[in-house]
Every structure is written in C-alpha cells, then in structure tokens.
Amino acid sequence: MKLKIISPICGNIEYDADTVRLLAPDGYVGIHEGCAPMLVALVESDVVYTQGDKTLSVAITDGFAEVTPHRVNVFADRR
C-alpha cells in the first residue's frame, strides 16, 4: 500500500508500506492492505510503517489520516 505524508510546510512525501501504525487519541490503530476506509484523528507521535523486514517511522504533529484499502494519507506537519 502507499503511505503519503501531506504537509503544508514540508511538502508531500510518499512511501511504500506493508503495514502502518498511527496514534489516535484513544490509542494505536494498525492498518494493512485492504483495510476498511476510515478517518482517524492523530496526536503528535511517530507514524510507524514496515517495508518487508524493516520498521521505519516519520515524526508528525497533530493531524488526521484518511485510510482507504490501498492508501493511507496523513495530513500533518512533520516534526
């Protein structure tokens, strides 16, 4: 799936990801290919994603994420 970080200050960047973990106000949300569509409020944290056997992260501020079956769009500034 595609993970896209959309930031008005830092621009947009896109990654290939097998899984994505986001921190919402109520706890972590795990996302994988084919996940049900949803909108998720985000708190300042690291967006953690996997590519094969590698685990990577991107630090973000508060924002929200749009999840579709094949894409995660994160609307937040990068820290």
mmCIF file of the N, C-alpha and C atoms, coordinates in Angstrom:
data_MODEL
# 
_entry.id   MODEL 
# 
loop_
_atom_site.group_PDB 
_atom_site.id 
_atom_site.type_symbol 
_atom_site.label_atom_id 
_atom_site.label_alt_id 
_atom_site.label_comp_id 
_atom_site.label_asym_id 
_atom_site.label_entity_id 
_atom_site.label_seq_id 
_atom_site.pdbx_PDB_ins_code 
_atom_site.Cartn_x 
_atom_site.Cartn_y 
_atom_site.Cartn_z 
_atom_site.occupancy 
_atom_site.B_iso_or_equiv 
_atom_site.pdbx_formal_charge 
_atom_site.auth_seq_id 
_atom_site.auth_comp_id 
_atom_site.auth_asym_id 
_atom_site.auth_atom_id 
_atom_site.pdbx_PDB_model_num 
ATOM 1   N N  . MET A 1 1  ? 0.845   -1.171 0.000  1.00 0.00 ? 1  MET A N  1 
ATOM 2   C CA . MET A 1 1  ? 0.000   0.000  0.000  1.00 0.00 ? 1  MET A CA 1 
ATOM 3   C C  . MET A 1 1  ? 0.889   1.232  0.000  1.00 0.00 ? 1  MET A C  1 
ATOM 4   N N  . LYS A 1 2  ? 0.309   2.375  -0.249 1.00 0.00 ? 2  LYS A N  1 
ATOM 5   C CA . LYS A 1 2  ? 1.047   3.639  -0.253 1.00 0.00 ? 2  LYS A CA 1 
ATOM 6   C C  . LYS A 1 2  ? 0.746   4.412  1.031  1.00 0.00 ? 2  LYS A C  1 
ATOM 7   N N  . LEU A 1 3  ? 1.783   4.999  1.605  1.00 0.00 ? 3  LEU A N  1 
ATOM 8   C CA . LEU A 1 3  ? 1.670   5.899  2.749  1.00 0.00 ? 3  LEU A CA 1 
ATOM 9   C C  . LEU A 1 3  ? 2.130   7.258  2.272  1.00 0.00 ? 3  LEU A C  1 
ATOM 10  N N  . LYS A 1 4  ? 1.253   8.257  2.372  1.00 0.00 ? 4  LYS A N  1 
ATOM 11  C CA . LYS A 1 4  ? 1.610   9.599  1.919  1.00 0.00 ? 4  LYS A CA 1 
ATOM 12  C C  . LYS A 1 4  ? 1.468   10.565 3.091  1.00 0.00 ? 4  LYS A C  1 
ATOM 13  N N  . ILE A 1 5  ? 2.539   11.301 3.375  1.00 0.00 ? 5  ILE A N  1 
ATOM 14  C CA . ILE A 1 5  ? 2.522   12.339 4.401  1.00 0.00 ? 5  ILE A CA 1 
ATOM 15  C C  . ILE A 1 5  ? 2.331   13.663 3.670  1.00 0.00 ? 5  ILE A C  1 
ATOM 16  N N  . ILE A 1 6  ? 1.237   14.344 3.958  1.00 0.00 ? 6  ILE A N  1 
ATOM 17  C CA . ILE A 1 6  ? 0.895   15.592 3.272  1.00 0.00 ? 6  ILE A CA 1 
ATOM 18  C C  . ILE A 1 6  ? 1.036   16.718 4.285  1.00 0.00 ? 6  ILE A C  1 
ATOM 19  N N  . SER A 1 7  ? 1.997   17.605 4.036  1.00 0.00 ? 7  SER A N  1 
ATOM 20  C CA . SER A 1 7  ? 2.337   18.665 4.975  1.00 0.00 ? 7  SER A CA 1 
ATOM 21  C C  . SER A 1 7  ? 2.368   20.008 4.256  1.00 0.00 ? 7  SER A C  1 
ATOM 22  N N  . PRO A 1 8  ? 1.632   21.002 4.775  1.00 0.00 ? 8  PRO A N  1 
ATOM 23  C CA . PRO A 1 8  ? 1.659   22.311 4.120  1.00 0.00 ? 8  PRO A CA 1 
ATOM 24  C C  . PRO A 1 8  ? 3.016   23.001 4.221  1.00 0.00 ? 8  PRO A C  1 
ATOM 25  N N  . ILE A 1 9  ? 3.808   22.664 5.215  1.00 0.00 ? 9  ILE A N  1 
ATOM 26  C CA . ILE A 1 9  ? 5.108   23.307 5.411  1.00 0.00 ? 9  ILE A CA 1 
ATOM 27  C C  . ILE A 1 9  ? 6.229   22.504 4.756  1.00 0.00 ? 9  ILE A C  1 
ATOM 28  N N  . CYS A 1 10 ? 6.224   21.183 4.932  1.00 0.00 ? 10 CYS A N  1 
ATOM 29  C CA . CYS A 1 10 ? 7.327   20.337 4.454  1.00 0.00 ? 10 CYS A CA 1 
ATOM 30  C C  . CYS A 1 10 ? 7.074   19.693 3.104  1.00 0.00 ? 10 CYS A C  1 
ATOM 31  N N  . GLY A 1 11 ? 5.908   19.888 2.533  1.00 0.00 ? 11 GLY A N  1 
ATOM 32  C CA . GLY A 1 11 ? 5.600   19.264 1.248  1.00 0.00 ? 11 GLY A CA 1 
ATOM 33  C C  . GLY A 1 11 ? 5.069   17.847 1.430  1.00 0.00 ? 11 GLY A C  1 
ATOM 34  N N  . ASN A 1 12 ? 4.981   17.126 0.343  1.00 0.00 ? 12 ASN A N  1 
ATOM 35  C CA . ASN A 1 12 ? 4.428   15.774 0.348  1.00 0.00 ? 12 ASN A CA 1 
ATOM 36  C C  . ASN A 1 12 ? 5.530   14.749 0.110  1.00 0.00 ? 12 ASN A C  1 
ATOM 37  N N  . ILE A 1 13 ? 5.414   13.621 0.771  1.00 0.00 ? 13 ILE A N  1 
ATOM 38  C CA . ILE A 1 13 ? 6.345   12.527 0.546  1.00 0.00 ? 13 ILE A CA 1 
ATOM 39  C C  . ILE A 1 13 ? 5.557   11.223 0.606  1.00 0.00 ? 13 ILE A C  1 
ATOM 40  N N  . GLU A 1 14 ? 5.929   10.267 -0.248 1.00 0.00 ? 14 GLU A N  1 
ATOM 41  C CA . GLU A 1 14 ? 5.192   9.015  -0.347 1.00 0.00 ? 14 GLU A CA 1 
ATOM 42  C C  . GLU A 1 14 ? 6.135   7.837  -0.127 1.00 0.00 ? 14 GLU A C  1 
ATOM 43  N N  . TYR A 1 15 ? 5.636   6.836  0.593  1.00 0.00 ? 15 TYR A N  1 
ATOM 44  C CA . TYR A 1 15 ? 6.404   5.629  0.893  1.00 0.00 ? 15 TYR A CA 1 
ATOM 45  C C  . TYR A 1 15 ? 5.593   4.406  0.492  1.00 0.00 ? 15 TYR A C  1 
ATOM 46  N N  . ASP A 1 16 ? 6.262   3.302  0.172  1.00 0.00 ? 16 ASP A N  1 
ATOM 47  C CA . ASP A 1 16 ? 5.616   2.001  0.067  1.00 0.00 ? 16 ASP A CA 1 
ATOM 48  C C  . ASP A 1 16 ? 5.613   1.400  1.465  1.00 0.00 ? 16 ASP A C  1 
ATOM 49  N N  . ALA A 1 17 ? 4.489   0.806  1.862  1.00 0.00 ? 17 ALA A N  1 
ATOM 50  C CA . ALA A 1 17 ? 4.394   0.243  3.209  1.00 0.00 ? 17 ALA A CA 1 
ATOM 51  C C  . ALA A 1 17 ? 3.598   -1.057 3.182  1.00 0.00 ? 17 ALA A C  1 
ATOM 52  N N  . ASP A 1 18 ? 4.011   -1.997 4.015  1.00 0.00 ? 18 ASP A N  1 
ATOM 53  C CA . ASP A 1 18 ? 3.246   -3.231 4.198  1.00 0.00 ? 18 ASP A CA 1 
ATOM 54  C C  . ASP A 1 18 ? 2.190   -3.039 5.285  1.00 0.00 ? 18 ASP A C  1 
ATOM 55  N N  . THR A 1 19 ? 2.580   -2.365 6.381  1.00 0.00 ? 19 THR A N  1 
ATOM 56  C CA . THR A 1 19 ? 1.658   -2.029 7.461  1.00 0.00 ? 19 THR A CA 1 
ATOM 57  C C  . THR A 1 19 ? 1.959   -0.616 7.931  1.00 0.00 ? 19 THR A C  1 
ATOM 58  N N  . VAL A 1 20 ? 0.974   0.013  8.568  1.00 0.00 ? 20 VAL A N  1 
ATOM 59  C CA . VAL A 1 20 ? 1.136   1.359  9.120  1.00 0.00 ? 20 VAL A CA 1 
ATOM 60  C C  . VAL A 1 20 ? 0.518   1.364  10.516 1.00 0.00 ? 20 VAL A C  1 
ATOM 61  N N  . ARG A 1 21 ? 1.193   2.018  11.469 1.00 0.00 ? 21 ARG A N  1 
ATOM 62  C CA . ARG A 1 21 ? 0.648   2.179  12.821 1.00 0.00 ? 21 ARG A CA 1 
ATOM 63  C C  . ARG A 1 21 ? 0.567   3.665  13.135 1.00 0.00 ? 21 ARG A C  1 
ATOM 64  N N  . LEU A 1 22 ? -0.642  4.112  13.514 1.00 0.00 ? 22 LEU A N  1 
ATOM 65  C CA . LEU A 1 22 ? -0.913  5.512  13.814 1.00 0.00 ? 22 LEU A CA 1 
ATOM 66  C C  . LEU A 1 22 ? -1.368  5.640  15.258 1.00 0.00 ? 22 LEU A C  1 
ATOM 67  N N  . LEU A 1 23 ? -1.049  6.774  15.903 1.00 0.00 ? 23 LEU A N  1 
ATOM 68  C CA . LEU A 1 23 ? -1.505  7.018  17.272 1.00 0.00 ? 23 LEU A CA 1 
ATOM 69  C C  . LEU A 1 23 ? -2.684  7.985  17.240 1.00 0.00 ? 23 LEU A C  1 
ATOM 70  N N  . ALA A 1 24 ? -3.849  7.472  17.615 1.00 0.00 ? 24 ALA A N  1 
ATOM 71  C CA . ALA A 1 24 ? -5.073  8.259  17.734 1.00 0.00 ? 24 ALA A CA 1 
ATOM 72  C C  . ALA A 1 24 ? -5.243  8.659  19.205 1.00 0.00 ? 24 ALA A C  1 
ATOM 73  N N  . PRO A 1 25 ? -6.167  9.572  19.521 1.00 0.00 ? 25 PRO A N  1 
ATOM 74  C CA . PRO A 1 25 ? -6.368  9.962  20.925 1.00 0.00 ? 25 PRO A CA 1 
ATOM 75  C C  . PRO A 1 25 ? -6.697  8.785  21.849 1.00 0.00 ? 25 PRO A C  1 
ATOM 76  N N  . ASP A 1 26 ? -7.336  7.742  21.318 1.00 0.00 ? 26 ASP A N  1 
ATOM 77  C CA . ASP A 1 26 ? -7.730  6.598  22.143 1.00 0.00 ? 26 ASP A CA 1 
ATOM 78  C C  . ASP A 1 26 ? -6.730  5.445  22.099 1.00 0.00 ? 26 ASP A C  1 
ATOM 79  N N  . GLY A 1 27 ? -5.647  5.576  21.361 1.00 0.00 ? 27 GLY A N  1 
ATOM 80  C CA . GLY A 1 27 ? -4.659  4.511  21.269 1.00 0.00 ? 27 GLY A CA 1 
ATOM 81  C C  . GLY A 1 27 ? -4.199  4.279  19.845 1.00 0.00 ? 27 GLY A C  1 
ATOM 82  N N  . TYR A 1 28 ? -3.458  3.201  19.648 1.00 0.00 ? 28 TYR A N  1 
ATOM 83  C CA . TYR A 1 28 ? -2.876  2.913  18.340 1.00 0.00 ? 28 TYR A CA 1 
ATOM 84  C C  . TYR A 1 28 ? -3.885  2.261  17.398 1.00 0.00 ? 28 TYR A C  1 
ATOM 85  N N  . VAL A 1 29 ? -3.741  2.590  16.101 1.00 0.00 ? 29 VAL A N  1 
ATOM 86  C CA . VAL A 1 29 ? -4.542  1.993  15.038 1.00 0.00 ? 29 VAL A CA 1 
ATOM 87  C C  . VAL A 1 29 ? -3.565  1.317  14.079 1.00 0.00 ? 29 VAL A C  1 
ATOM 88  N N  . GLY A 1 30 ? -3.751  0.019  13.859 1.00 0.00 ? 30 GLY A N  1 
ATOM 89  C CA . GLY A 1 30 ? -2.929  -0.720 12.917 1.00 0.00 ? 30 GLY A CA 1 
ATOM 90  C C  . GLY A 1 30 ? -3.650  -0.855 11.584 1.00 0.00 ? 30 GLY A C  1 
ATOM 91  N N  . ILE A 1 31 ? -2.948  -0.598 10.497 1.00 0.00 ? 31 ILE A N  1 
ATOM 92  C CA . ILE A 1 31 ? -3.550  -0.602 9.166  1.00 0.00 ? 31 ILE A CA 1 
ATOM 93  C C  . ILE A 1 31 ? -2.735  -1.516 8.258  1.00 0.00 ? 31 ILE A C  1 
ATOM 94  N N  . HIS A 1 32 ? -3.436  -2.294 7.454  1.00 0.00 ? 32 HIS A N  1 
ATOM 95  C CA . HIS A 1 32 ? -2.793  -3.177 6.491  1.00 0.00 ? 32 HIS A CA 1 
ATOM 96  C C  . HIS A 1 32 ? -3.530  -3.079 5.161  1.00 0.00 ? 32 HIS A C  1 
ATOM 97  N N  . GLU A 1 33 ? -2.936  -3.604 4.122  1.00 0.00 ? 33 GLU A N  1 
ATOM 98  C CA . GLU A 1 33 ? -3.543  -3.596 2.784  1.00 0.00 ? 33 GLU A CA 1 
ATOM 99  C C  . GLU A 1 33 ? -4.958  -4.172 2.857  1.00 0.00 ? 33 GLU A C  1 
ATOM 100 N N  . GLY A 1 34 ? -5.920  -3.495 2.243  1.00 0.00 ? 34 GLY A N  1 
ATOM 101 C CA . GLY A 1 34 ? -7.298  -3.969 2.210  1.00 0.00 ? 34 GLY A CA 1 
ATOM 102 C C  . GLY A 1 34 ? -8.124  -3.544 3.403  1.00 0.00 ? 34 GLY A C  1 
ATOM 103 N N  . CYS A 1 35 ? -7.568  -2.724 4.274  1.00 0.00 ? 35 CYS A N  1 
ATOM 104 C CA . CYS A 1 35 ? -8.275  -2.261 5.476  1.00 0.00 ? 35 CYS A CA 1 
ATOM 105 C C  . CYS A 1 35 ? -9.524  -1.465 5.080  1.00 0.00 ? 35 CYS A C  1 
ATOM 106 N N  . ALA A 1 36 ? -10.528 -1.466 5.941  1.00 0.00 ? 36 ALA A N  1 
ATOM 107 C CA . ALA A 1 36 ? -11.757 -0.717 5.690  1.00 0.00 ? 36 ALA A CA 1 
ATOM 108 C C  . ALA A 1 36 ? -11.460 0.784  5.687  1.00 0.00 ? 36 ALA A C  1 
ATOM 109 N N  . PRO A 1 37 ? -12.141 1.555  4.830  1.00 0.00 ? 37 PRO A N  1 
ATOM 110 C CA . PRO A 1 37 ? -11.947 3.000  4.802  1.00 0.00 ? 37 PRO A CA 1 
ATOM 111 C C  . PRO A 1 37 ? -12.341 3.638  6.139  1.00 0.00 ? 37 PRO A C  1 
ATOM 112 N N  . MET A 1 38 ? -11.570 4.647  6.543  1.00 0.00 ? 38 MET A N  1 
ATOM 113 C CA . MET A 1 38 ? -11.866 5.366  7.783  1.00 0.00 ? 38 MET A CA 1 
ATOM 114 C C  . MET A 1 38 ? -11.098 6.680  7.823  1.00 0.00 ? 38 MET A C  1 
ATOM 115 N N  . LEU A 1 39 ? -11.550 7.575  8.693  1.00 0.00 ? 39 LEU A N  1 
ATOM 116 C CA . LEU A 1 39 ? -10.813 8.790  9.031  1.00 0.00 ? 39 LEU A CA 1 
ATOM 117 C C  . LEU A 1 39 ? -10.363 8.649  10.470 1.00 0.00 ? 39 LEU A C  1 
ATOM 118 N N  . VAL A 1 40 ? -9.118  9.039  10.758 1.00 0.00 ? 40 VAL A N  1 
ATOM 119 C CA . VAL A 1 40 ? -8.544  8.865  12.087 1.00 0.00 ? 40 VAL A CA 1 
ATOM 120 C C  . VAL A 1 40 ? -7.930  10.187 12.531 1.00 0.00 ? 40 VAL A C  1 
ATOM 121 N N  . ALA A 1 41 ? -8.349  10.702 13.700 1.00 0.00 ? 41 ALA A N  1 
ATOM 122 C CA . ALA A 1 41 ? -7.682  11.856 14.303 1.00 0.00 ? 41 ALA A CA 1 
ATOM 123 C C  . ALA A 1 41 ? -6.342  11.375 14.847 1.00 0.00 ? 41 ALA A C  1 
ATOM 124 N N  . LEU A 1 42 ? -5.304  12.197 14.717 1.00 0.00 ? 42 LEU A N  1 
ATOM 125 C CA . LEU A 1 42 ? -3.960  11.816 15.155 1.00 0.00 ? 42 LEU A CA 1 
ATOM 126 C C  . LEU A 1 42 ? -3.429  12.789 16.192 1.00 0.00 ? 42 LEU A C  1 
ATOM 127 N N  . VAL A 1 43 ? -2.631  12.269 17.109 1.00 0.00 ? 43 VAL A N  1 
ATOM 128 C CA . VAL A 1 43 ? -1.923  13.104 18.068 1.00 0.00 ? 43 VAL A CA 1 
ATOM 129 C C  . VAL A 1 43 ? -0.436  13.099 17.703 1.00 0.00 ? 43 VAL A C  1 
ATOM 130 N N  . GLU A 1 44 ? 0.310   14.044 18.234 1.00 0.00 ? 44 GLU A N  1 
ATOM 131 C CA . GLU A 1 44 ? 1.737   14.133 17.923 1.00 0.00 ? 44 GLU A CA 1 
ATOM 132 C C  . GLU A 1 44 ? 2.426   12.829 18.295 1.00 0.00 ? 44 GLU A C  1 
ATOM 133 N N  . SER A 1 45 ? 3.116   12.243 17.325 1.00 0.00 ? 45 SER A N  1 
ATOM 134 C CA . SER A 1 45 ? 3.714   10.921 17.528 1.00 0.00 ? 45 SER A CA 1 
ATOM 135 C C  . SER A 1 45 ? 4.576   10.560 16.327 1.00 0.00 ? 45 SER A C  1 
ATOM 136 N N  . ASP A 1 46 ? 4.984   9.319  16.265 1.00 0.00 ? 46 ASP A N  1 
ATOM 137 C CA . ASP A 1 46 ? 5.669   8.769  15.098 1.00 0.00 ? 46 ASP A CA 1 
ATOM 138 C C  . ASP A 1 46 ? 4.696   7.887  14.325 1.00 0.00 ? 46 ASP A C  1 
ATOM 139 N N  . VAL A 1 47 ? 4.607   8.090  13.019 1.00 0.00 ? 47 VAL A N  1 
ATOM 140 C CA . VAL A 1 47 ? 3.894   7.161  12.148 1.00 0.00 ? 47 VAL A CA 1 
ATOM 141 C C  . VAL A 1 47 ? 4.889   6.040  11.868 1.00 0.00 ? 47 VAL A C  1 
ATOM 142 N N  . VAL A 1 48 ? 4.558   4.836  12.296 1.00 0.00 ? 48 VAL A N  1 
ATOM 143 C CA . VAL A 1 48 ? 5.459   3.688  12.145 1.00 0.00 ? 48 VAL A CA 1 
ATOM 144 C C  . VAL A 1 48 ? 4.941   2.833  10.998 1.00 0.00 ? 48 VAL A C  1 
ATOM 145 N N  . TYR A 1 49 ? 5.841   2.473  10.086 1.00 0.00 ? 49 TYR A N  1 
ATOM 146 C CA . TYR A 1 49 ? 5.433   1.630  8.955  1.00 0.00 ? 49 TYR A CA 1 
ATOM 147 C C  . TYR A 1 49 ? 6.504   0.595  8.679  1.00 0.00 ? 49 TYR A C  1 
ATOM 148 N N  . THR A 1 50 ? 6.082   -0.506 8.054  1.00 0.00 ? 50 THR A N  1 
ATOM 149 C CA . THR A 1 50 ? 7.020   -1.567 7.721  1.00 0.00 ? 50 THR A CA 1 
ATOM 150 C C  . THR A 1 50 ? 7.154   -1.691 6.211  1.00 0.00 ? 50 THR A C  1 
ATOM 151 N N  . GLN A 1 51 ? 8.356   -2.045 5.806  1.00 0.00 ? 51 GLN A N  1 
ATOM 152 C CA . GLN A 1 51 ? 8.686   -2.387 4.413  1.00 0.00 ? 51 GLN A CA 1 
ATOM 153 C C  . GLN A 1 51 ? 9.463   -3.685 4.485  1.00 0.00 ? 51 GLN A C  1 
ATOM 154 N N  . GLY A 1 52 ? 8.787   -4.795 4.207  1.00 0.00 ? 52 GLY A N  1 
ATOM 155 C CA . GLY A 1 52 ? 9.446   -6.093 4.356  1.00 0.00 ? 52 GLY A CA 1 
ATOM 156 C C  . GLY A 1 52 ? 9.820   -6.312 5.802  1.00 0.00 ? 52 GLY A C  1 
ATOM 157 N N  . ASP A 1 53 ? 11.111  -6.554 6.079  1.00 0.00 ? 53 ASP A N  1 
ATOM 158 C CA . ASP A 1 53 ? 11.552  -6.782 7.457  1.00 0.00 ? 53 ASP A CA 1 
ATOM 159 C C  . ASP A 1 53 ? 12.069  -5.514 8.134  1.00 0.00 ? 53 ASP A C  1 
ATOM 160 N N  . LYS A 1 54 ? 11.941  -4.359 7.477  1.00 0.00 ? 54 LYS A N  1 
ATOM 161 C CA . LYS A 1 54 ? 12.392  -3.088 8.044  1.00 0.00 ? 54 LYS A CA 1 
ATOM 162 C C  . LYS A 1 54 ? 11.221  -2.355 8.683  1.00 0.00 ? 54 LYS A C  1 
ATOM 163 N N  . THR A 1 55 ? 11.458  -1.751 9.846  1.00 0.00 ? 55 THR A N  1 
ATOM 164 C CA . THR A 1 55 ? 10.483  -0.890 10.516 1.00 0.00 ? 55 THR A CA 1 
ATOM 165 C C  . THR A 1 55 ? 11.039  0.526  10.493 1.00 0.00 ? 55 THR A C  1 
ATOM 166 N N  . LEU A 1 56 ? 10.252  1.449  9.953  1.00 0.00 ? 56 LEU A N  1 
ATOM 167 C CA . LEU A 1 56 ? 10.670  2.847  9.789  1.00 0.00 ? 56 LEU A CA 1 
ATOM 168 C C  . LEU A 1 56 ? 9.624   3.757  10.419 1.00 0.00 ? 56 LEU A C  1 
ATOM 169 N N  . SER A 1 57 ? 9.963   5.023  10.606 1.00 0.00 ? 57 SER A N  1 
ATOM 170 C CA . SER A 1 57 ? 8.994   5.952  11.197 1.00 0.00 ? 57 SER A CA 1 
ATOM 171 C C  . SER A 1 57 ? 9.211   7.368  10.689 1.00 0.00 ? 57 SER A C  1 
ATOM 172 N N  . VAL A 1 58 ? 8.133   8.147  10.805 1.00 0.00 ? 58 VAL A N  1 
ATOM 173 C CA . VAL A 1 58 ? 8.146   9.569  10.466 1.00 0.00 ? 58 VAL A CA 1 
ATOM 174 C C  . VAL A 1 58 ? 7.470   10.298 11.619 1.00 0.00 ? 58 VAL A C  1 
ATOM 175 N N  . ALA A 1 59 ? 8.139   11.286 12.202 1.00 0.00 ? 59 ALA A N  1 
ATOM 176 C CA . ALA A 1 59 ? 7.573   12.053 13.313 1.00 0.00 ? 59 ALA A CA 1 
ATOM 177 C C  . ALA A 1 59 ? 6.611   13.105 12.759 1.00 0.00 ? 59 ALA A C  1 
ATOM 178 N N  . ILE A 1 60 ? 5.410   13.193 13.372 1.00 0.00 ? 60 ILE A N  1 
ATOM 179 C CA . ILE A 1 60 ? 4.396   14.153 12.919 1.00 0.00 ? 60 ILE A CA 1 
ATOM 180 C C  . ILE A 1 60 ? 3.821   14.925 14.101 1.00 0.00 ? 60 ILE A C  1 
ATOM 181 N N  . THR A 1 61 ? 3.162   16.035 13.780 1.00 0.00 ? 61 THR A N  1 
ATOM 182 C CA . THR A 1 61 ? 2.384   16.785 14.758 1.00 0.00 ? 61 THR A CA 1 
ATOM 183 C C  . THR A 1 61 ? 0.943   16.274 14.696 1.00 0.00 ? 61 THR A C  1 
ATOM 184 N N  . ASP A 1 62 ? 0.045   16.907 15.462 1.00 0.00 ? 62 ASP A N  1 
ATOM 185 C CA . ASP A 1 62 ? -1.374  16.547 15.400 1.00 0.00 ? 62 ASP A CA 1 
ATOM 186 C C  . ASP A 1 62 ? -1.876  16.675 13.973 1.00 0.00 ? 62 ASP A C  1 
ATOM 187 N N  . GLY A 1 63 ? -2.874  15.872 13.637 1.00 0.00 ? 63 GLY A N  1 
ATOM 188 C CA . GLY A 1 63 ? -3.459  15.925 12.303 1.00 0.00 ? 63 GLY A CA 1 
ATOM 189 C C  . GLY A 1 63 ? -4.536  14.881 12.162 1.00 0.00 ? 63 GLY A C  1 
ATOM 190 N N  . PHE A 1 64 ? -4.706  14.376 10.955 1.00 0.00 ? 64 PHE A N  1 
ATOM 191 C CA . PHE A 1 64 ? -5.654  13.295 10.736 1.00 0.00 ? 64 PHE A CA 1 
ATOM 192 C C  . PHE A 1 64 ? -5.176  12.450 9.564  1.00 0.00 ? 64 PHE A C  1 
ATOM 193 N N  . ALA A 1 65 ? -5.748  11.252 9.472  1.00 0.00 ? 65 ALA A N  1 
ATOM 194 C CA . ALA A 1 65 ? -5.387  10.336 8.402  1.00 0.00 ? 65 ALA A CA 1 
ATOM 195 C C  . ALA A 1 65 ? -6.651  9.862  7.699  1.00 0.00 ? 65 ALA A C  1 
ATOM 196 N N  . GLU A 1 66 ? -6.542  9.730  6.388  1.00 0.00 ? 66 GLU A N  1 
ATOM 197 C CA . GLU A 1 66 ? -7.590  9.149  5.560  1.00 0.00 ? 66 GLU A CA 1 
ATOM 198 C C  . GLU A 1 66 ? -7.079  7.772  5.131  1.00 0.00 ? 66 GLU A C  1 
ATOM 199 N N  . VAL A 1 67 ? -7.828  6.732  5.496  1.00 0.00 ? 67 VAL A N  1 
ATOM 200 C CA . VAL A 1 67 ? -7.430  5.363  5.178  1.00 0.00 ? 67 VAL A CA 1 
ATOM 201 C C  . VAL A 1 67 ? -8.369  4.813  4.106  1.00 0.00 ? 67 VAL A C  1 
ATOM 202 N N  . THR A 1 68 ? -7.794  4.271  3.045  1.00 0.00 ? 68 THR A N  1 
ATOM 203 C CA . THR A 1 68 ? -8.553  3.564  2.013  1.00 0.00 ? 68 THR A CA 1 
ATOM 204 C C  . THR A 1 68 ? -7.935  2.164  1.906  1.00 0.00 ? 68 THR A C  1 
ATOM 205 N N  . PRO A 1 69 ? -8.544  1.246  1.179  1.00 0.00 ? 69 PRO A N  1 
ATOM 206 C CA . PRO A 1 69 ? -7.994  -0.111 1.131  1.00 0.00 ? 69 PRO A CA 1 
ATOM 207 C C  . PRO A 1 69 ? -6.542  -0.215 0.630  1.00 0.00 ? 69 PRO A C  1 
ATOM 208 N N  . HIS A 1 70 ? -6.078  0.759  -0.151 1.00 0.00 ? 70 HIS A N  1 
ATOM 209 C CA . HIS A 1 70 ? -4.725  0.655  -0.718 1.00 0.00 ? 70 HIS A CA 1 
ATOM 210 C C  . HIS A 1 70 ? -3.849  1.875  -0.453 1.00 0.00 ? 70 HIS A C  1 
ATOM 211 N N  . ARG A 1 71 ? -4.303  2.785  0.416  1.00 0.00 ? 71 ARG A N  1 
ATOM 212 C CA . ARG A 1 71 ? -3.555  4.027  0.641  1.00 0.00 ? 71 ARG A CA 1 
ATOM 213 C C  . ARG A 1 71 ? -3.867  4.577  2.031  1.00 0.00 ? 71 ARG A C  1 
ATOM 214 N N  . VAL A 1 72 ? -2.849  5.199  2.645  1.00 0.00 ? 72 VAL A N  1 
ATOM 215 C CA . VAL A 1 72 ? -3.026  5.963  3.884  1.00 0.00 ? 72 VAL A CA 1 
ATOM 216 C C  . VAL A 1 72 ? -2.475  7.354  3.619  1.00 0.00 ? 72 VAL A C  1 
ATOM 217 N N  . ASN A 1 73 ? -3.340  8.360  3.704  1.00 0.00 ? 73 ASN A N  1 
ATOM 218 C CA . ASN A 1 73 ? -2.930  9.757  3.555  1.00 0.00 ? 73 ASN A CA 1 
ATOM 219 C C  . ASN A 1 73 ? -2.916  10.394 4.938  1.00 0.00 ? 73 ASN A C  1 
ATOM 220 N N  . VAL A 1 74 ? -1.765  10.879 5.373  1.00 0.00 ? 74 VAL A N  1 
ATOM 221 C CA . VAL A 1 74 ? -1.621  11.532 6.661  1.00 0.00 ? 74 VAL A CA 1 
ATOM 222 C C  . VAL A 1 74 ? -1.488  13.024 6.423  1.00 0.00 ? 74 VAL A C  1 
ATOM 223 N N  . PHE A 1 75 ? -2.398  13.800 6.990  1.00 0.00 ? 75 PHE A N  1 
ATOM 224 C CA . PHE A 1 75 ? -2.390  15.249 6.860  1.00 0.00 ? 75 PHE A CA 1 
ATOM 225 C C  . PHE A 1 75 ? -1.879  15.828 8.180  1.00 0.00 ? 75 PHE A C  1 
ATOM 226 N N  . ALA A 1 76 ? -0.589  16.177 8.224  1.00 0.00 ? 76 ALA A N  1 
ATOM 227 C CA . ALA A 1 76 ? 0.048   16.697 9.426  1.00 0.00 ? 76 ALA A CA 1 
ATOM 228 C C  . ALA A 1 76 ? 1.409   17.245 9.060  1.00 0.00 ? 76 ALA A C  1 
ATOM 229 N N  . ASP A 1 77 ? 1.941   18.104 9.887  1.00 0.00 ? 77 ASP A N  1 
ATOM 230 C CA . ASP A 1 77 ? 3.311   18.582 9.683  1.00 0.00 ? 77 ASP A CA 1 
ATOM 231 C C  . ASP A 1 77 ? 4.281   17.560 10.238 1.00 0.00 ? 77 ASP A C  1 
ATOM 232 N N  . ARG A 1 78 ? 5.425   17.445 9.581  1.00 0.00 ? 78 ARG A N  1 
ATOM 233 C CA . ARG A 1 78 ? 6.493   16.587 10.092 1.00 0.00 ? 78 ARG A CA 1 
ATOM 234 C C  . ARG A 1 78 ? 7.263   17.352 11.153 1.00 0.00 ? 78 ARG A C  1 
ATOM 235 N N  . ARG A 1 79 ? 7.652   16.653 12.212 1.00 0.00 ? 79 ARG A N  1 
ATOM 236 C CA . ARG A 1 79 ? 8.449   17.305 13.271 1.00 0.00 ? 79 ARG A CA 1 
ATOM 237 C C  . ARG A 1 79 ? 9.906   17.241 12.909 1.00 0.00 ? 79 ARG A C  1 
# 
